[in-house]
Amino acid sequence: MSVLSTILKFSVVIVLLASIVEAIVLSITLGKDAYDWKAACVSVVDFLIREYPLHWLLPLLFWIDLMDWFWRHRLWTLPMFHWSGWLACFVGQEFFYYWYHRMAHRVRWFWCTHAVHHSPNQLNLSAAYRFGWTGRLTGSLLFFMLAPFLGMPPRIVLMLLSLNLLYQFWIHATWIPRLGPLEWLLNTPSAHRVHHASNPEYLDGNYGGVLIIFDRLFGTYISERADVPCRFGLVTPVKTYNLLVIEFDEWKKLAHDLKMARTAREALTYLLKPPGWRHDGNGETTEDLKRRSVLRNTL
């Protein structure tokens, strides 16, 4: 436990240094124009604001208290003095993370925050820590409330979630190839390149954190294809380096759609349907984009 806490304590410095080293190496080997330094700086500022001022302005106290309430009413207690308890917590946290991440793509309310992470048009280590600022307000931790109810100590669940996100740092590299048999079990750089791609063939796949097994179990695994190079960023690429626009543009668009909604039910549908849904059927959901892509390819 103390070892894991120490790793998390120094992770901020390690992550920032590693991304700077990658930026320098890629700029030297691929040319100075091959690496988007401005986008990397945007990610650093997003990261520092989220980790420091917002950490104090938007504390997790409410969500931790709610997790503690579920813990007090838990069905059973896992044996954390034994490896089986830790394994159960790890797999359980991965399961709940999968569903959080899937809903972050499929429910517009959560997508408005998560879209910030997908906004870089280049995938590199700096993109890994561009998360957005509104996650604590939208209720992302709601997806993990059942964990303590099922006997997983809240502090351990939150620590494993932090380690999950730390693991995902290295899989944002585009220069690491496929990893053979590990592709069946772990979330790898290849699998995560697909997740960040905006090609219709790759949309809404590979939601896993450390593990990729739940994507395989629930039918959301998509393999990287040699004949379809990944095009990174949002479906409609972000062309600005203005951090405030990047952080709040999706919320602005949602507010506009809610204002134009004709009924309360339609407004609620805008909140809960996938991003791109339109009441008139002329939307750009993942299903719409994939259907149009198939039609174009068959003509």
N, C-alpha and C positions, 0 to 999 in steps of 0.2 A: 504493500500500500504506500509506504513512504517513498519507495523508488519511483512509482508511477506519479506521485505528487511532485517529486523533484523534476521529472521529465517535463511535466506541464509548466512548472515554474520557469524553466529556461527555454521553453518552446518558442516564445515570442522572438527572442534574440536569434535563435537558430533559424527560424523560418525566414526572417528578414535577411539575414546574412546569406542564406542559401539562395534566395531569389536574386540577390544582387550579384552573386557569383555567376549564376546562370545567365543573367542579363549581359554581363561583361563577356563571358565566353561566347555566347551566341552572337553578340555584336562583332566580336573579333573574327569568328569563324565564318559567319554568314554575311557580314557587311553591316555597317552602322544603320542602314535603313531597314534591315530585316527584323529589328526588334523595336517595338513601340514603347519607348521610354516614357512618353507622356501618359499612356494608359497605365503603365506600371506605377507611376507617381500617384495617379488617381486611386489605384488600389491601396497603396501605402497610406494615403490620407484617410480613405474609408476605414481601413483597419485601425489606425491610431485613434480616430475619433470614436469608433465603436468600442475599442478596448479600454479607453480611459475616461473621457467625460461622460459618455453614454452609460458606461458601466456603473457610474455613481448616480446619474440622473434617472436611469431606468433599471433599478435593481431587480434581481430575481426573487425577492422576498415573497411576493404573492404566490408565485408558482411553486416555490419551495414549500411554503406553508400548505398549499393544496396537495403536493406530493406527500408531505408528512401526514396529512389527514388520511389519505389512502393507505399509507403505511400503518397507521394506527388501527385501521379496519381491514388489514390484510387477511387473506384466506389462509395463508401458512407462512412459515419463515424458512428461507433457504439457508442451508448450512454454510455460512461464509468462512468457517474454520476449515473447510474441506474444498479441494479443487473443483468438485462437482458443482458447488454453489457458485463459484466464480465463472465456471463455464456456462451455467444456466443464465447468469446475469449478462454475460457477454453475448450469447446467442439471442436472449430476449431483447436486449438493447438494440441489436442489429435488426431484429424483426420490426420493432417499433420505429426505428430510423427509416427502414425501407418504406413503411407506410406514410411516415411524415414526408419523406422526400417525394414519393409518388403523388401525394395530395398537393405538395408545393408546386407541382407542374400541372395538376389536373383541376385545381380549385383556384379561381382567379384571386380570391381574397388573399391566399397564401402566395400566389405567384407574384403579386405586386412587390413583395419583398424579395422573393427568390430570383426574380428576373435580373436584379442587380448583379448577382453572381454570374449570370450568363451573358452579361453585356459586353465583356471584352471581345474584340474581334480577332485577337490572337490568344491562343491557349499557351500559357507558361506558368511558372511557379508563382508569379505575382498575382495571377488571376485567382489562385487558390484561396486567398484571404480577402477577396472583395465579396462581402456577404450582404451588405445593406444594413440599414439602421433600425428598421421597424419590426424585426423579428419578435422581440419581446412584447410588443404591443399587439401583434396579431394572434398570439396564442400558439406559437409553434410547439411549446412544451406540452400542450394538451395531449399530443400523441403519445407521450411517455407516462401518462398518469396511471395507466393500468399496470405498469411495471412494479411499483411498490405494492399495489393491491395484490399482485401475484407473488409477493414475498421478496422482492428485490429492494435492498436498502436504497433510499433516494440518493444519498451522497455517492454511493458506488455507481448508480445509474448515470448520474451527472458526470462523474469522473470518466466512466467508460465512453460516454458520449463525446467528451472533450478529446479523449484519445482517438476515437473514431475520426473526428474532424482533423486531428493532427496527422493521422495515417494518410488521409486523403490529400495532404499537401503534395506529396511526391508524385501522385498519379496525374497531376496536371502538366506533366512534362510531355512534350511531343517527340522528343528524341529517344525515348525508351521504347524498344520494339515489343512485340508480343512475347509473352513469357511462358509459352508452351503449356504444360499440364496445369500450371497455376491459374490459367484463364478459367478453368472449370470451377475453382473454389473462391478465388479472391477477386476483388475489384482491382483492376490493373490499369496502367496508363492507356492501353489499347481500348479497354472497355469504357474508360472515362472520356477518352477522345470522342467516342460515339455519343456519349451522354451530352457533351458540350456542342456537338455538331448541329447545325440548323438545316442540313439537307433533309428533305421530306422522308428519305429512307431511314434516317436515324432518329427522328423525333420521338421523344417520350420513351426512352429505353434506358436500362442500366442504372437503376436507382440505388443500388446497394452502397453501403459504407465501406467496411472492411471486406465483407463477404459479398459474393455475387450470386450465392445459391438461391436467395429468395426471388431474384429476377428470373432464374431458370425455373423455379417452382411455379411462379405466378405468370409466366409467359411474357415478361417484359425484357428479356435478354435480347440484345441485338449485337451481332458480331461485326467488327470492323472489316470492311471489304477493300481489297486492293484496287478494285475498279471504280470505287466511289470515294475519292479523297474527302476528308472532313472539311467542311466550311464552318468555321467557328463564329460564335456570336448569336444574337437574336435573329429570328426570321427576317425582321426589318432591322438592319444593322444600325447600331448606335454610332452616330457620326460626330458626337460632341465629347469634349473632355471636361465639360462643366459638371462637377460632381453633384451639385444640387439637382440638375436636370436628370442625371443618371439615377439618383436616389428616388426621385419623386415623380418621374414621368408616367410610370404605370399607374400610380395613384391618381394622377391628374386625369388620365384617360378613363379610369374607372369612375371617378367623380362625374365626368361628362356623361358617361353612359347611364349612370344612376339618375342624373338630372333629366335625361331624355326618356327614361322609362315611363311607360304609360300607366302601369299599375304597380302596386306594392309587390305582387308576385313576380312580375317581370324584373323589378329591381333586385329582389332576392335571387332570382335566377342569374342575373349578371354577377352577383357575388359568388355563387356556388358552382356555376358552370365552368368549363375549361376556358382559359384565355383564348380570345378570338371568336367566342360565340356571339352571334347577333340574333336579335328577335325576328328579323326578316329572312333568316336562313342564308344570308350572304356573308357568312363569317369566314374566319380563317383559323378554325381549330385544327388540331393535328389531323383529325380525320378528313377535314375538308382539303387540307394541303396534300395529304397522301393520295386522296382520290383524284385530285386534279393532276398530280404528277403521273399517276398511272395512265390517265387519259392522254396526257401529252406524249407519253412514251409509246402508246399504242397507235397513235395517229401516223 
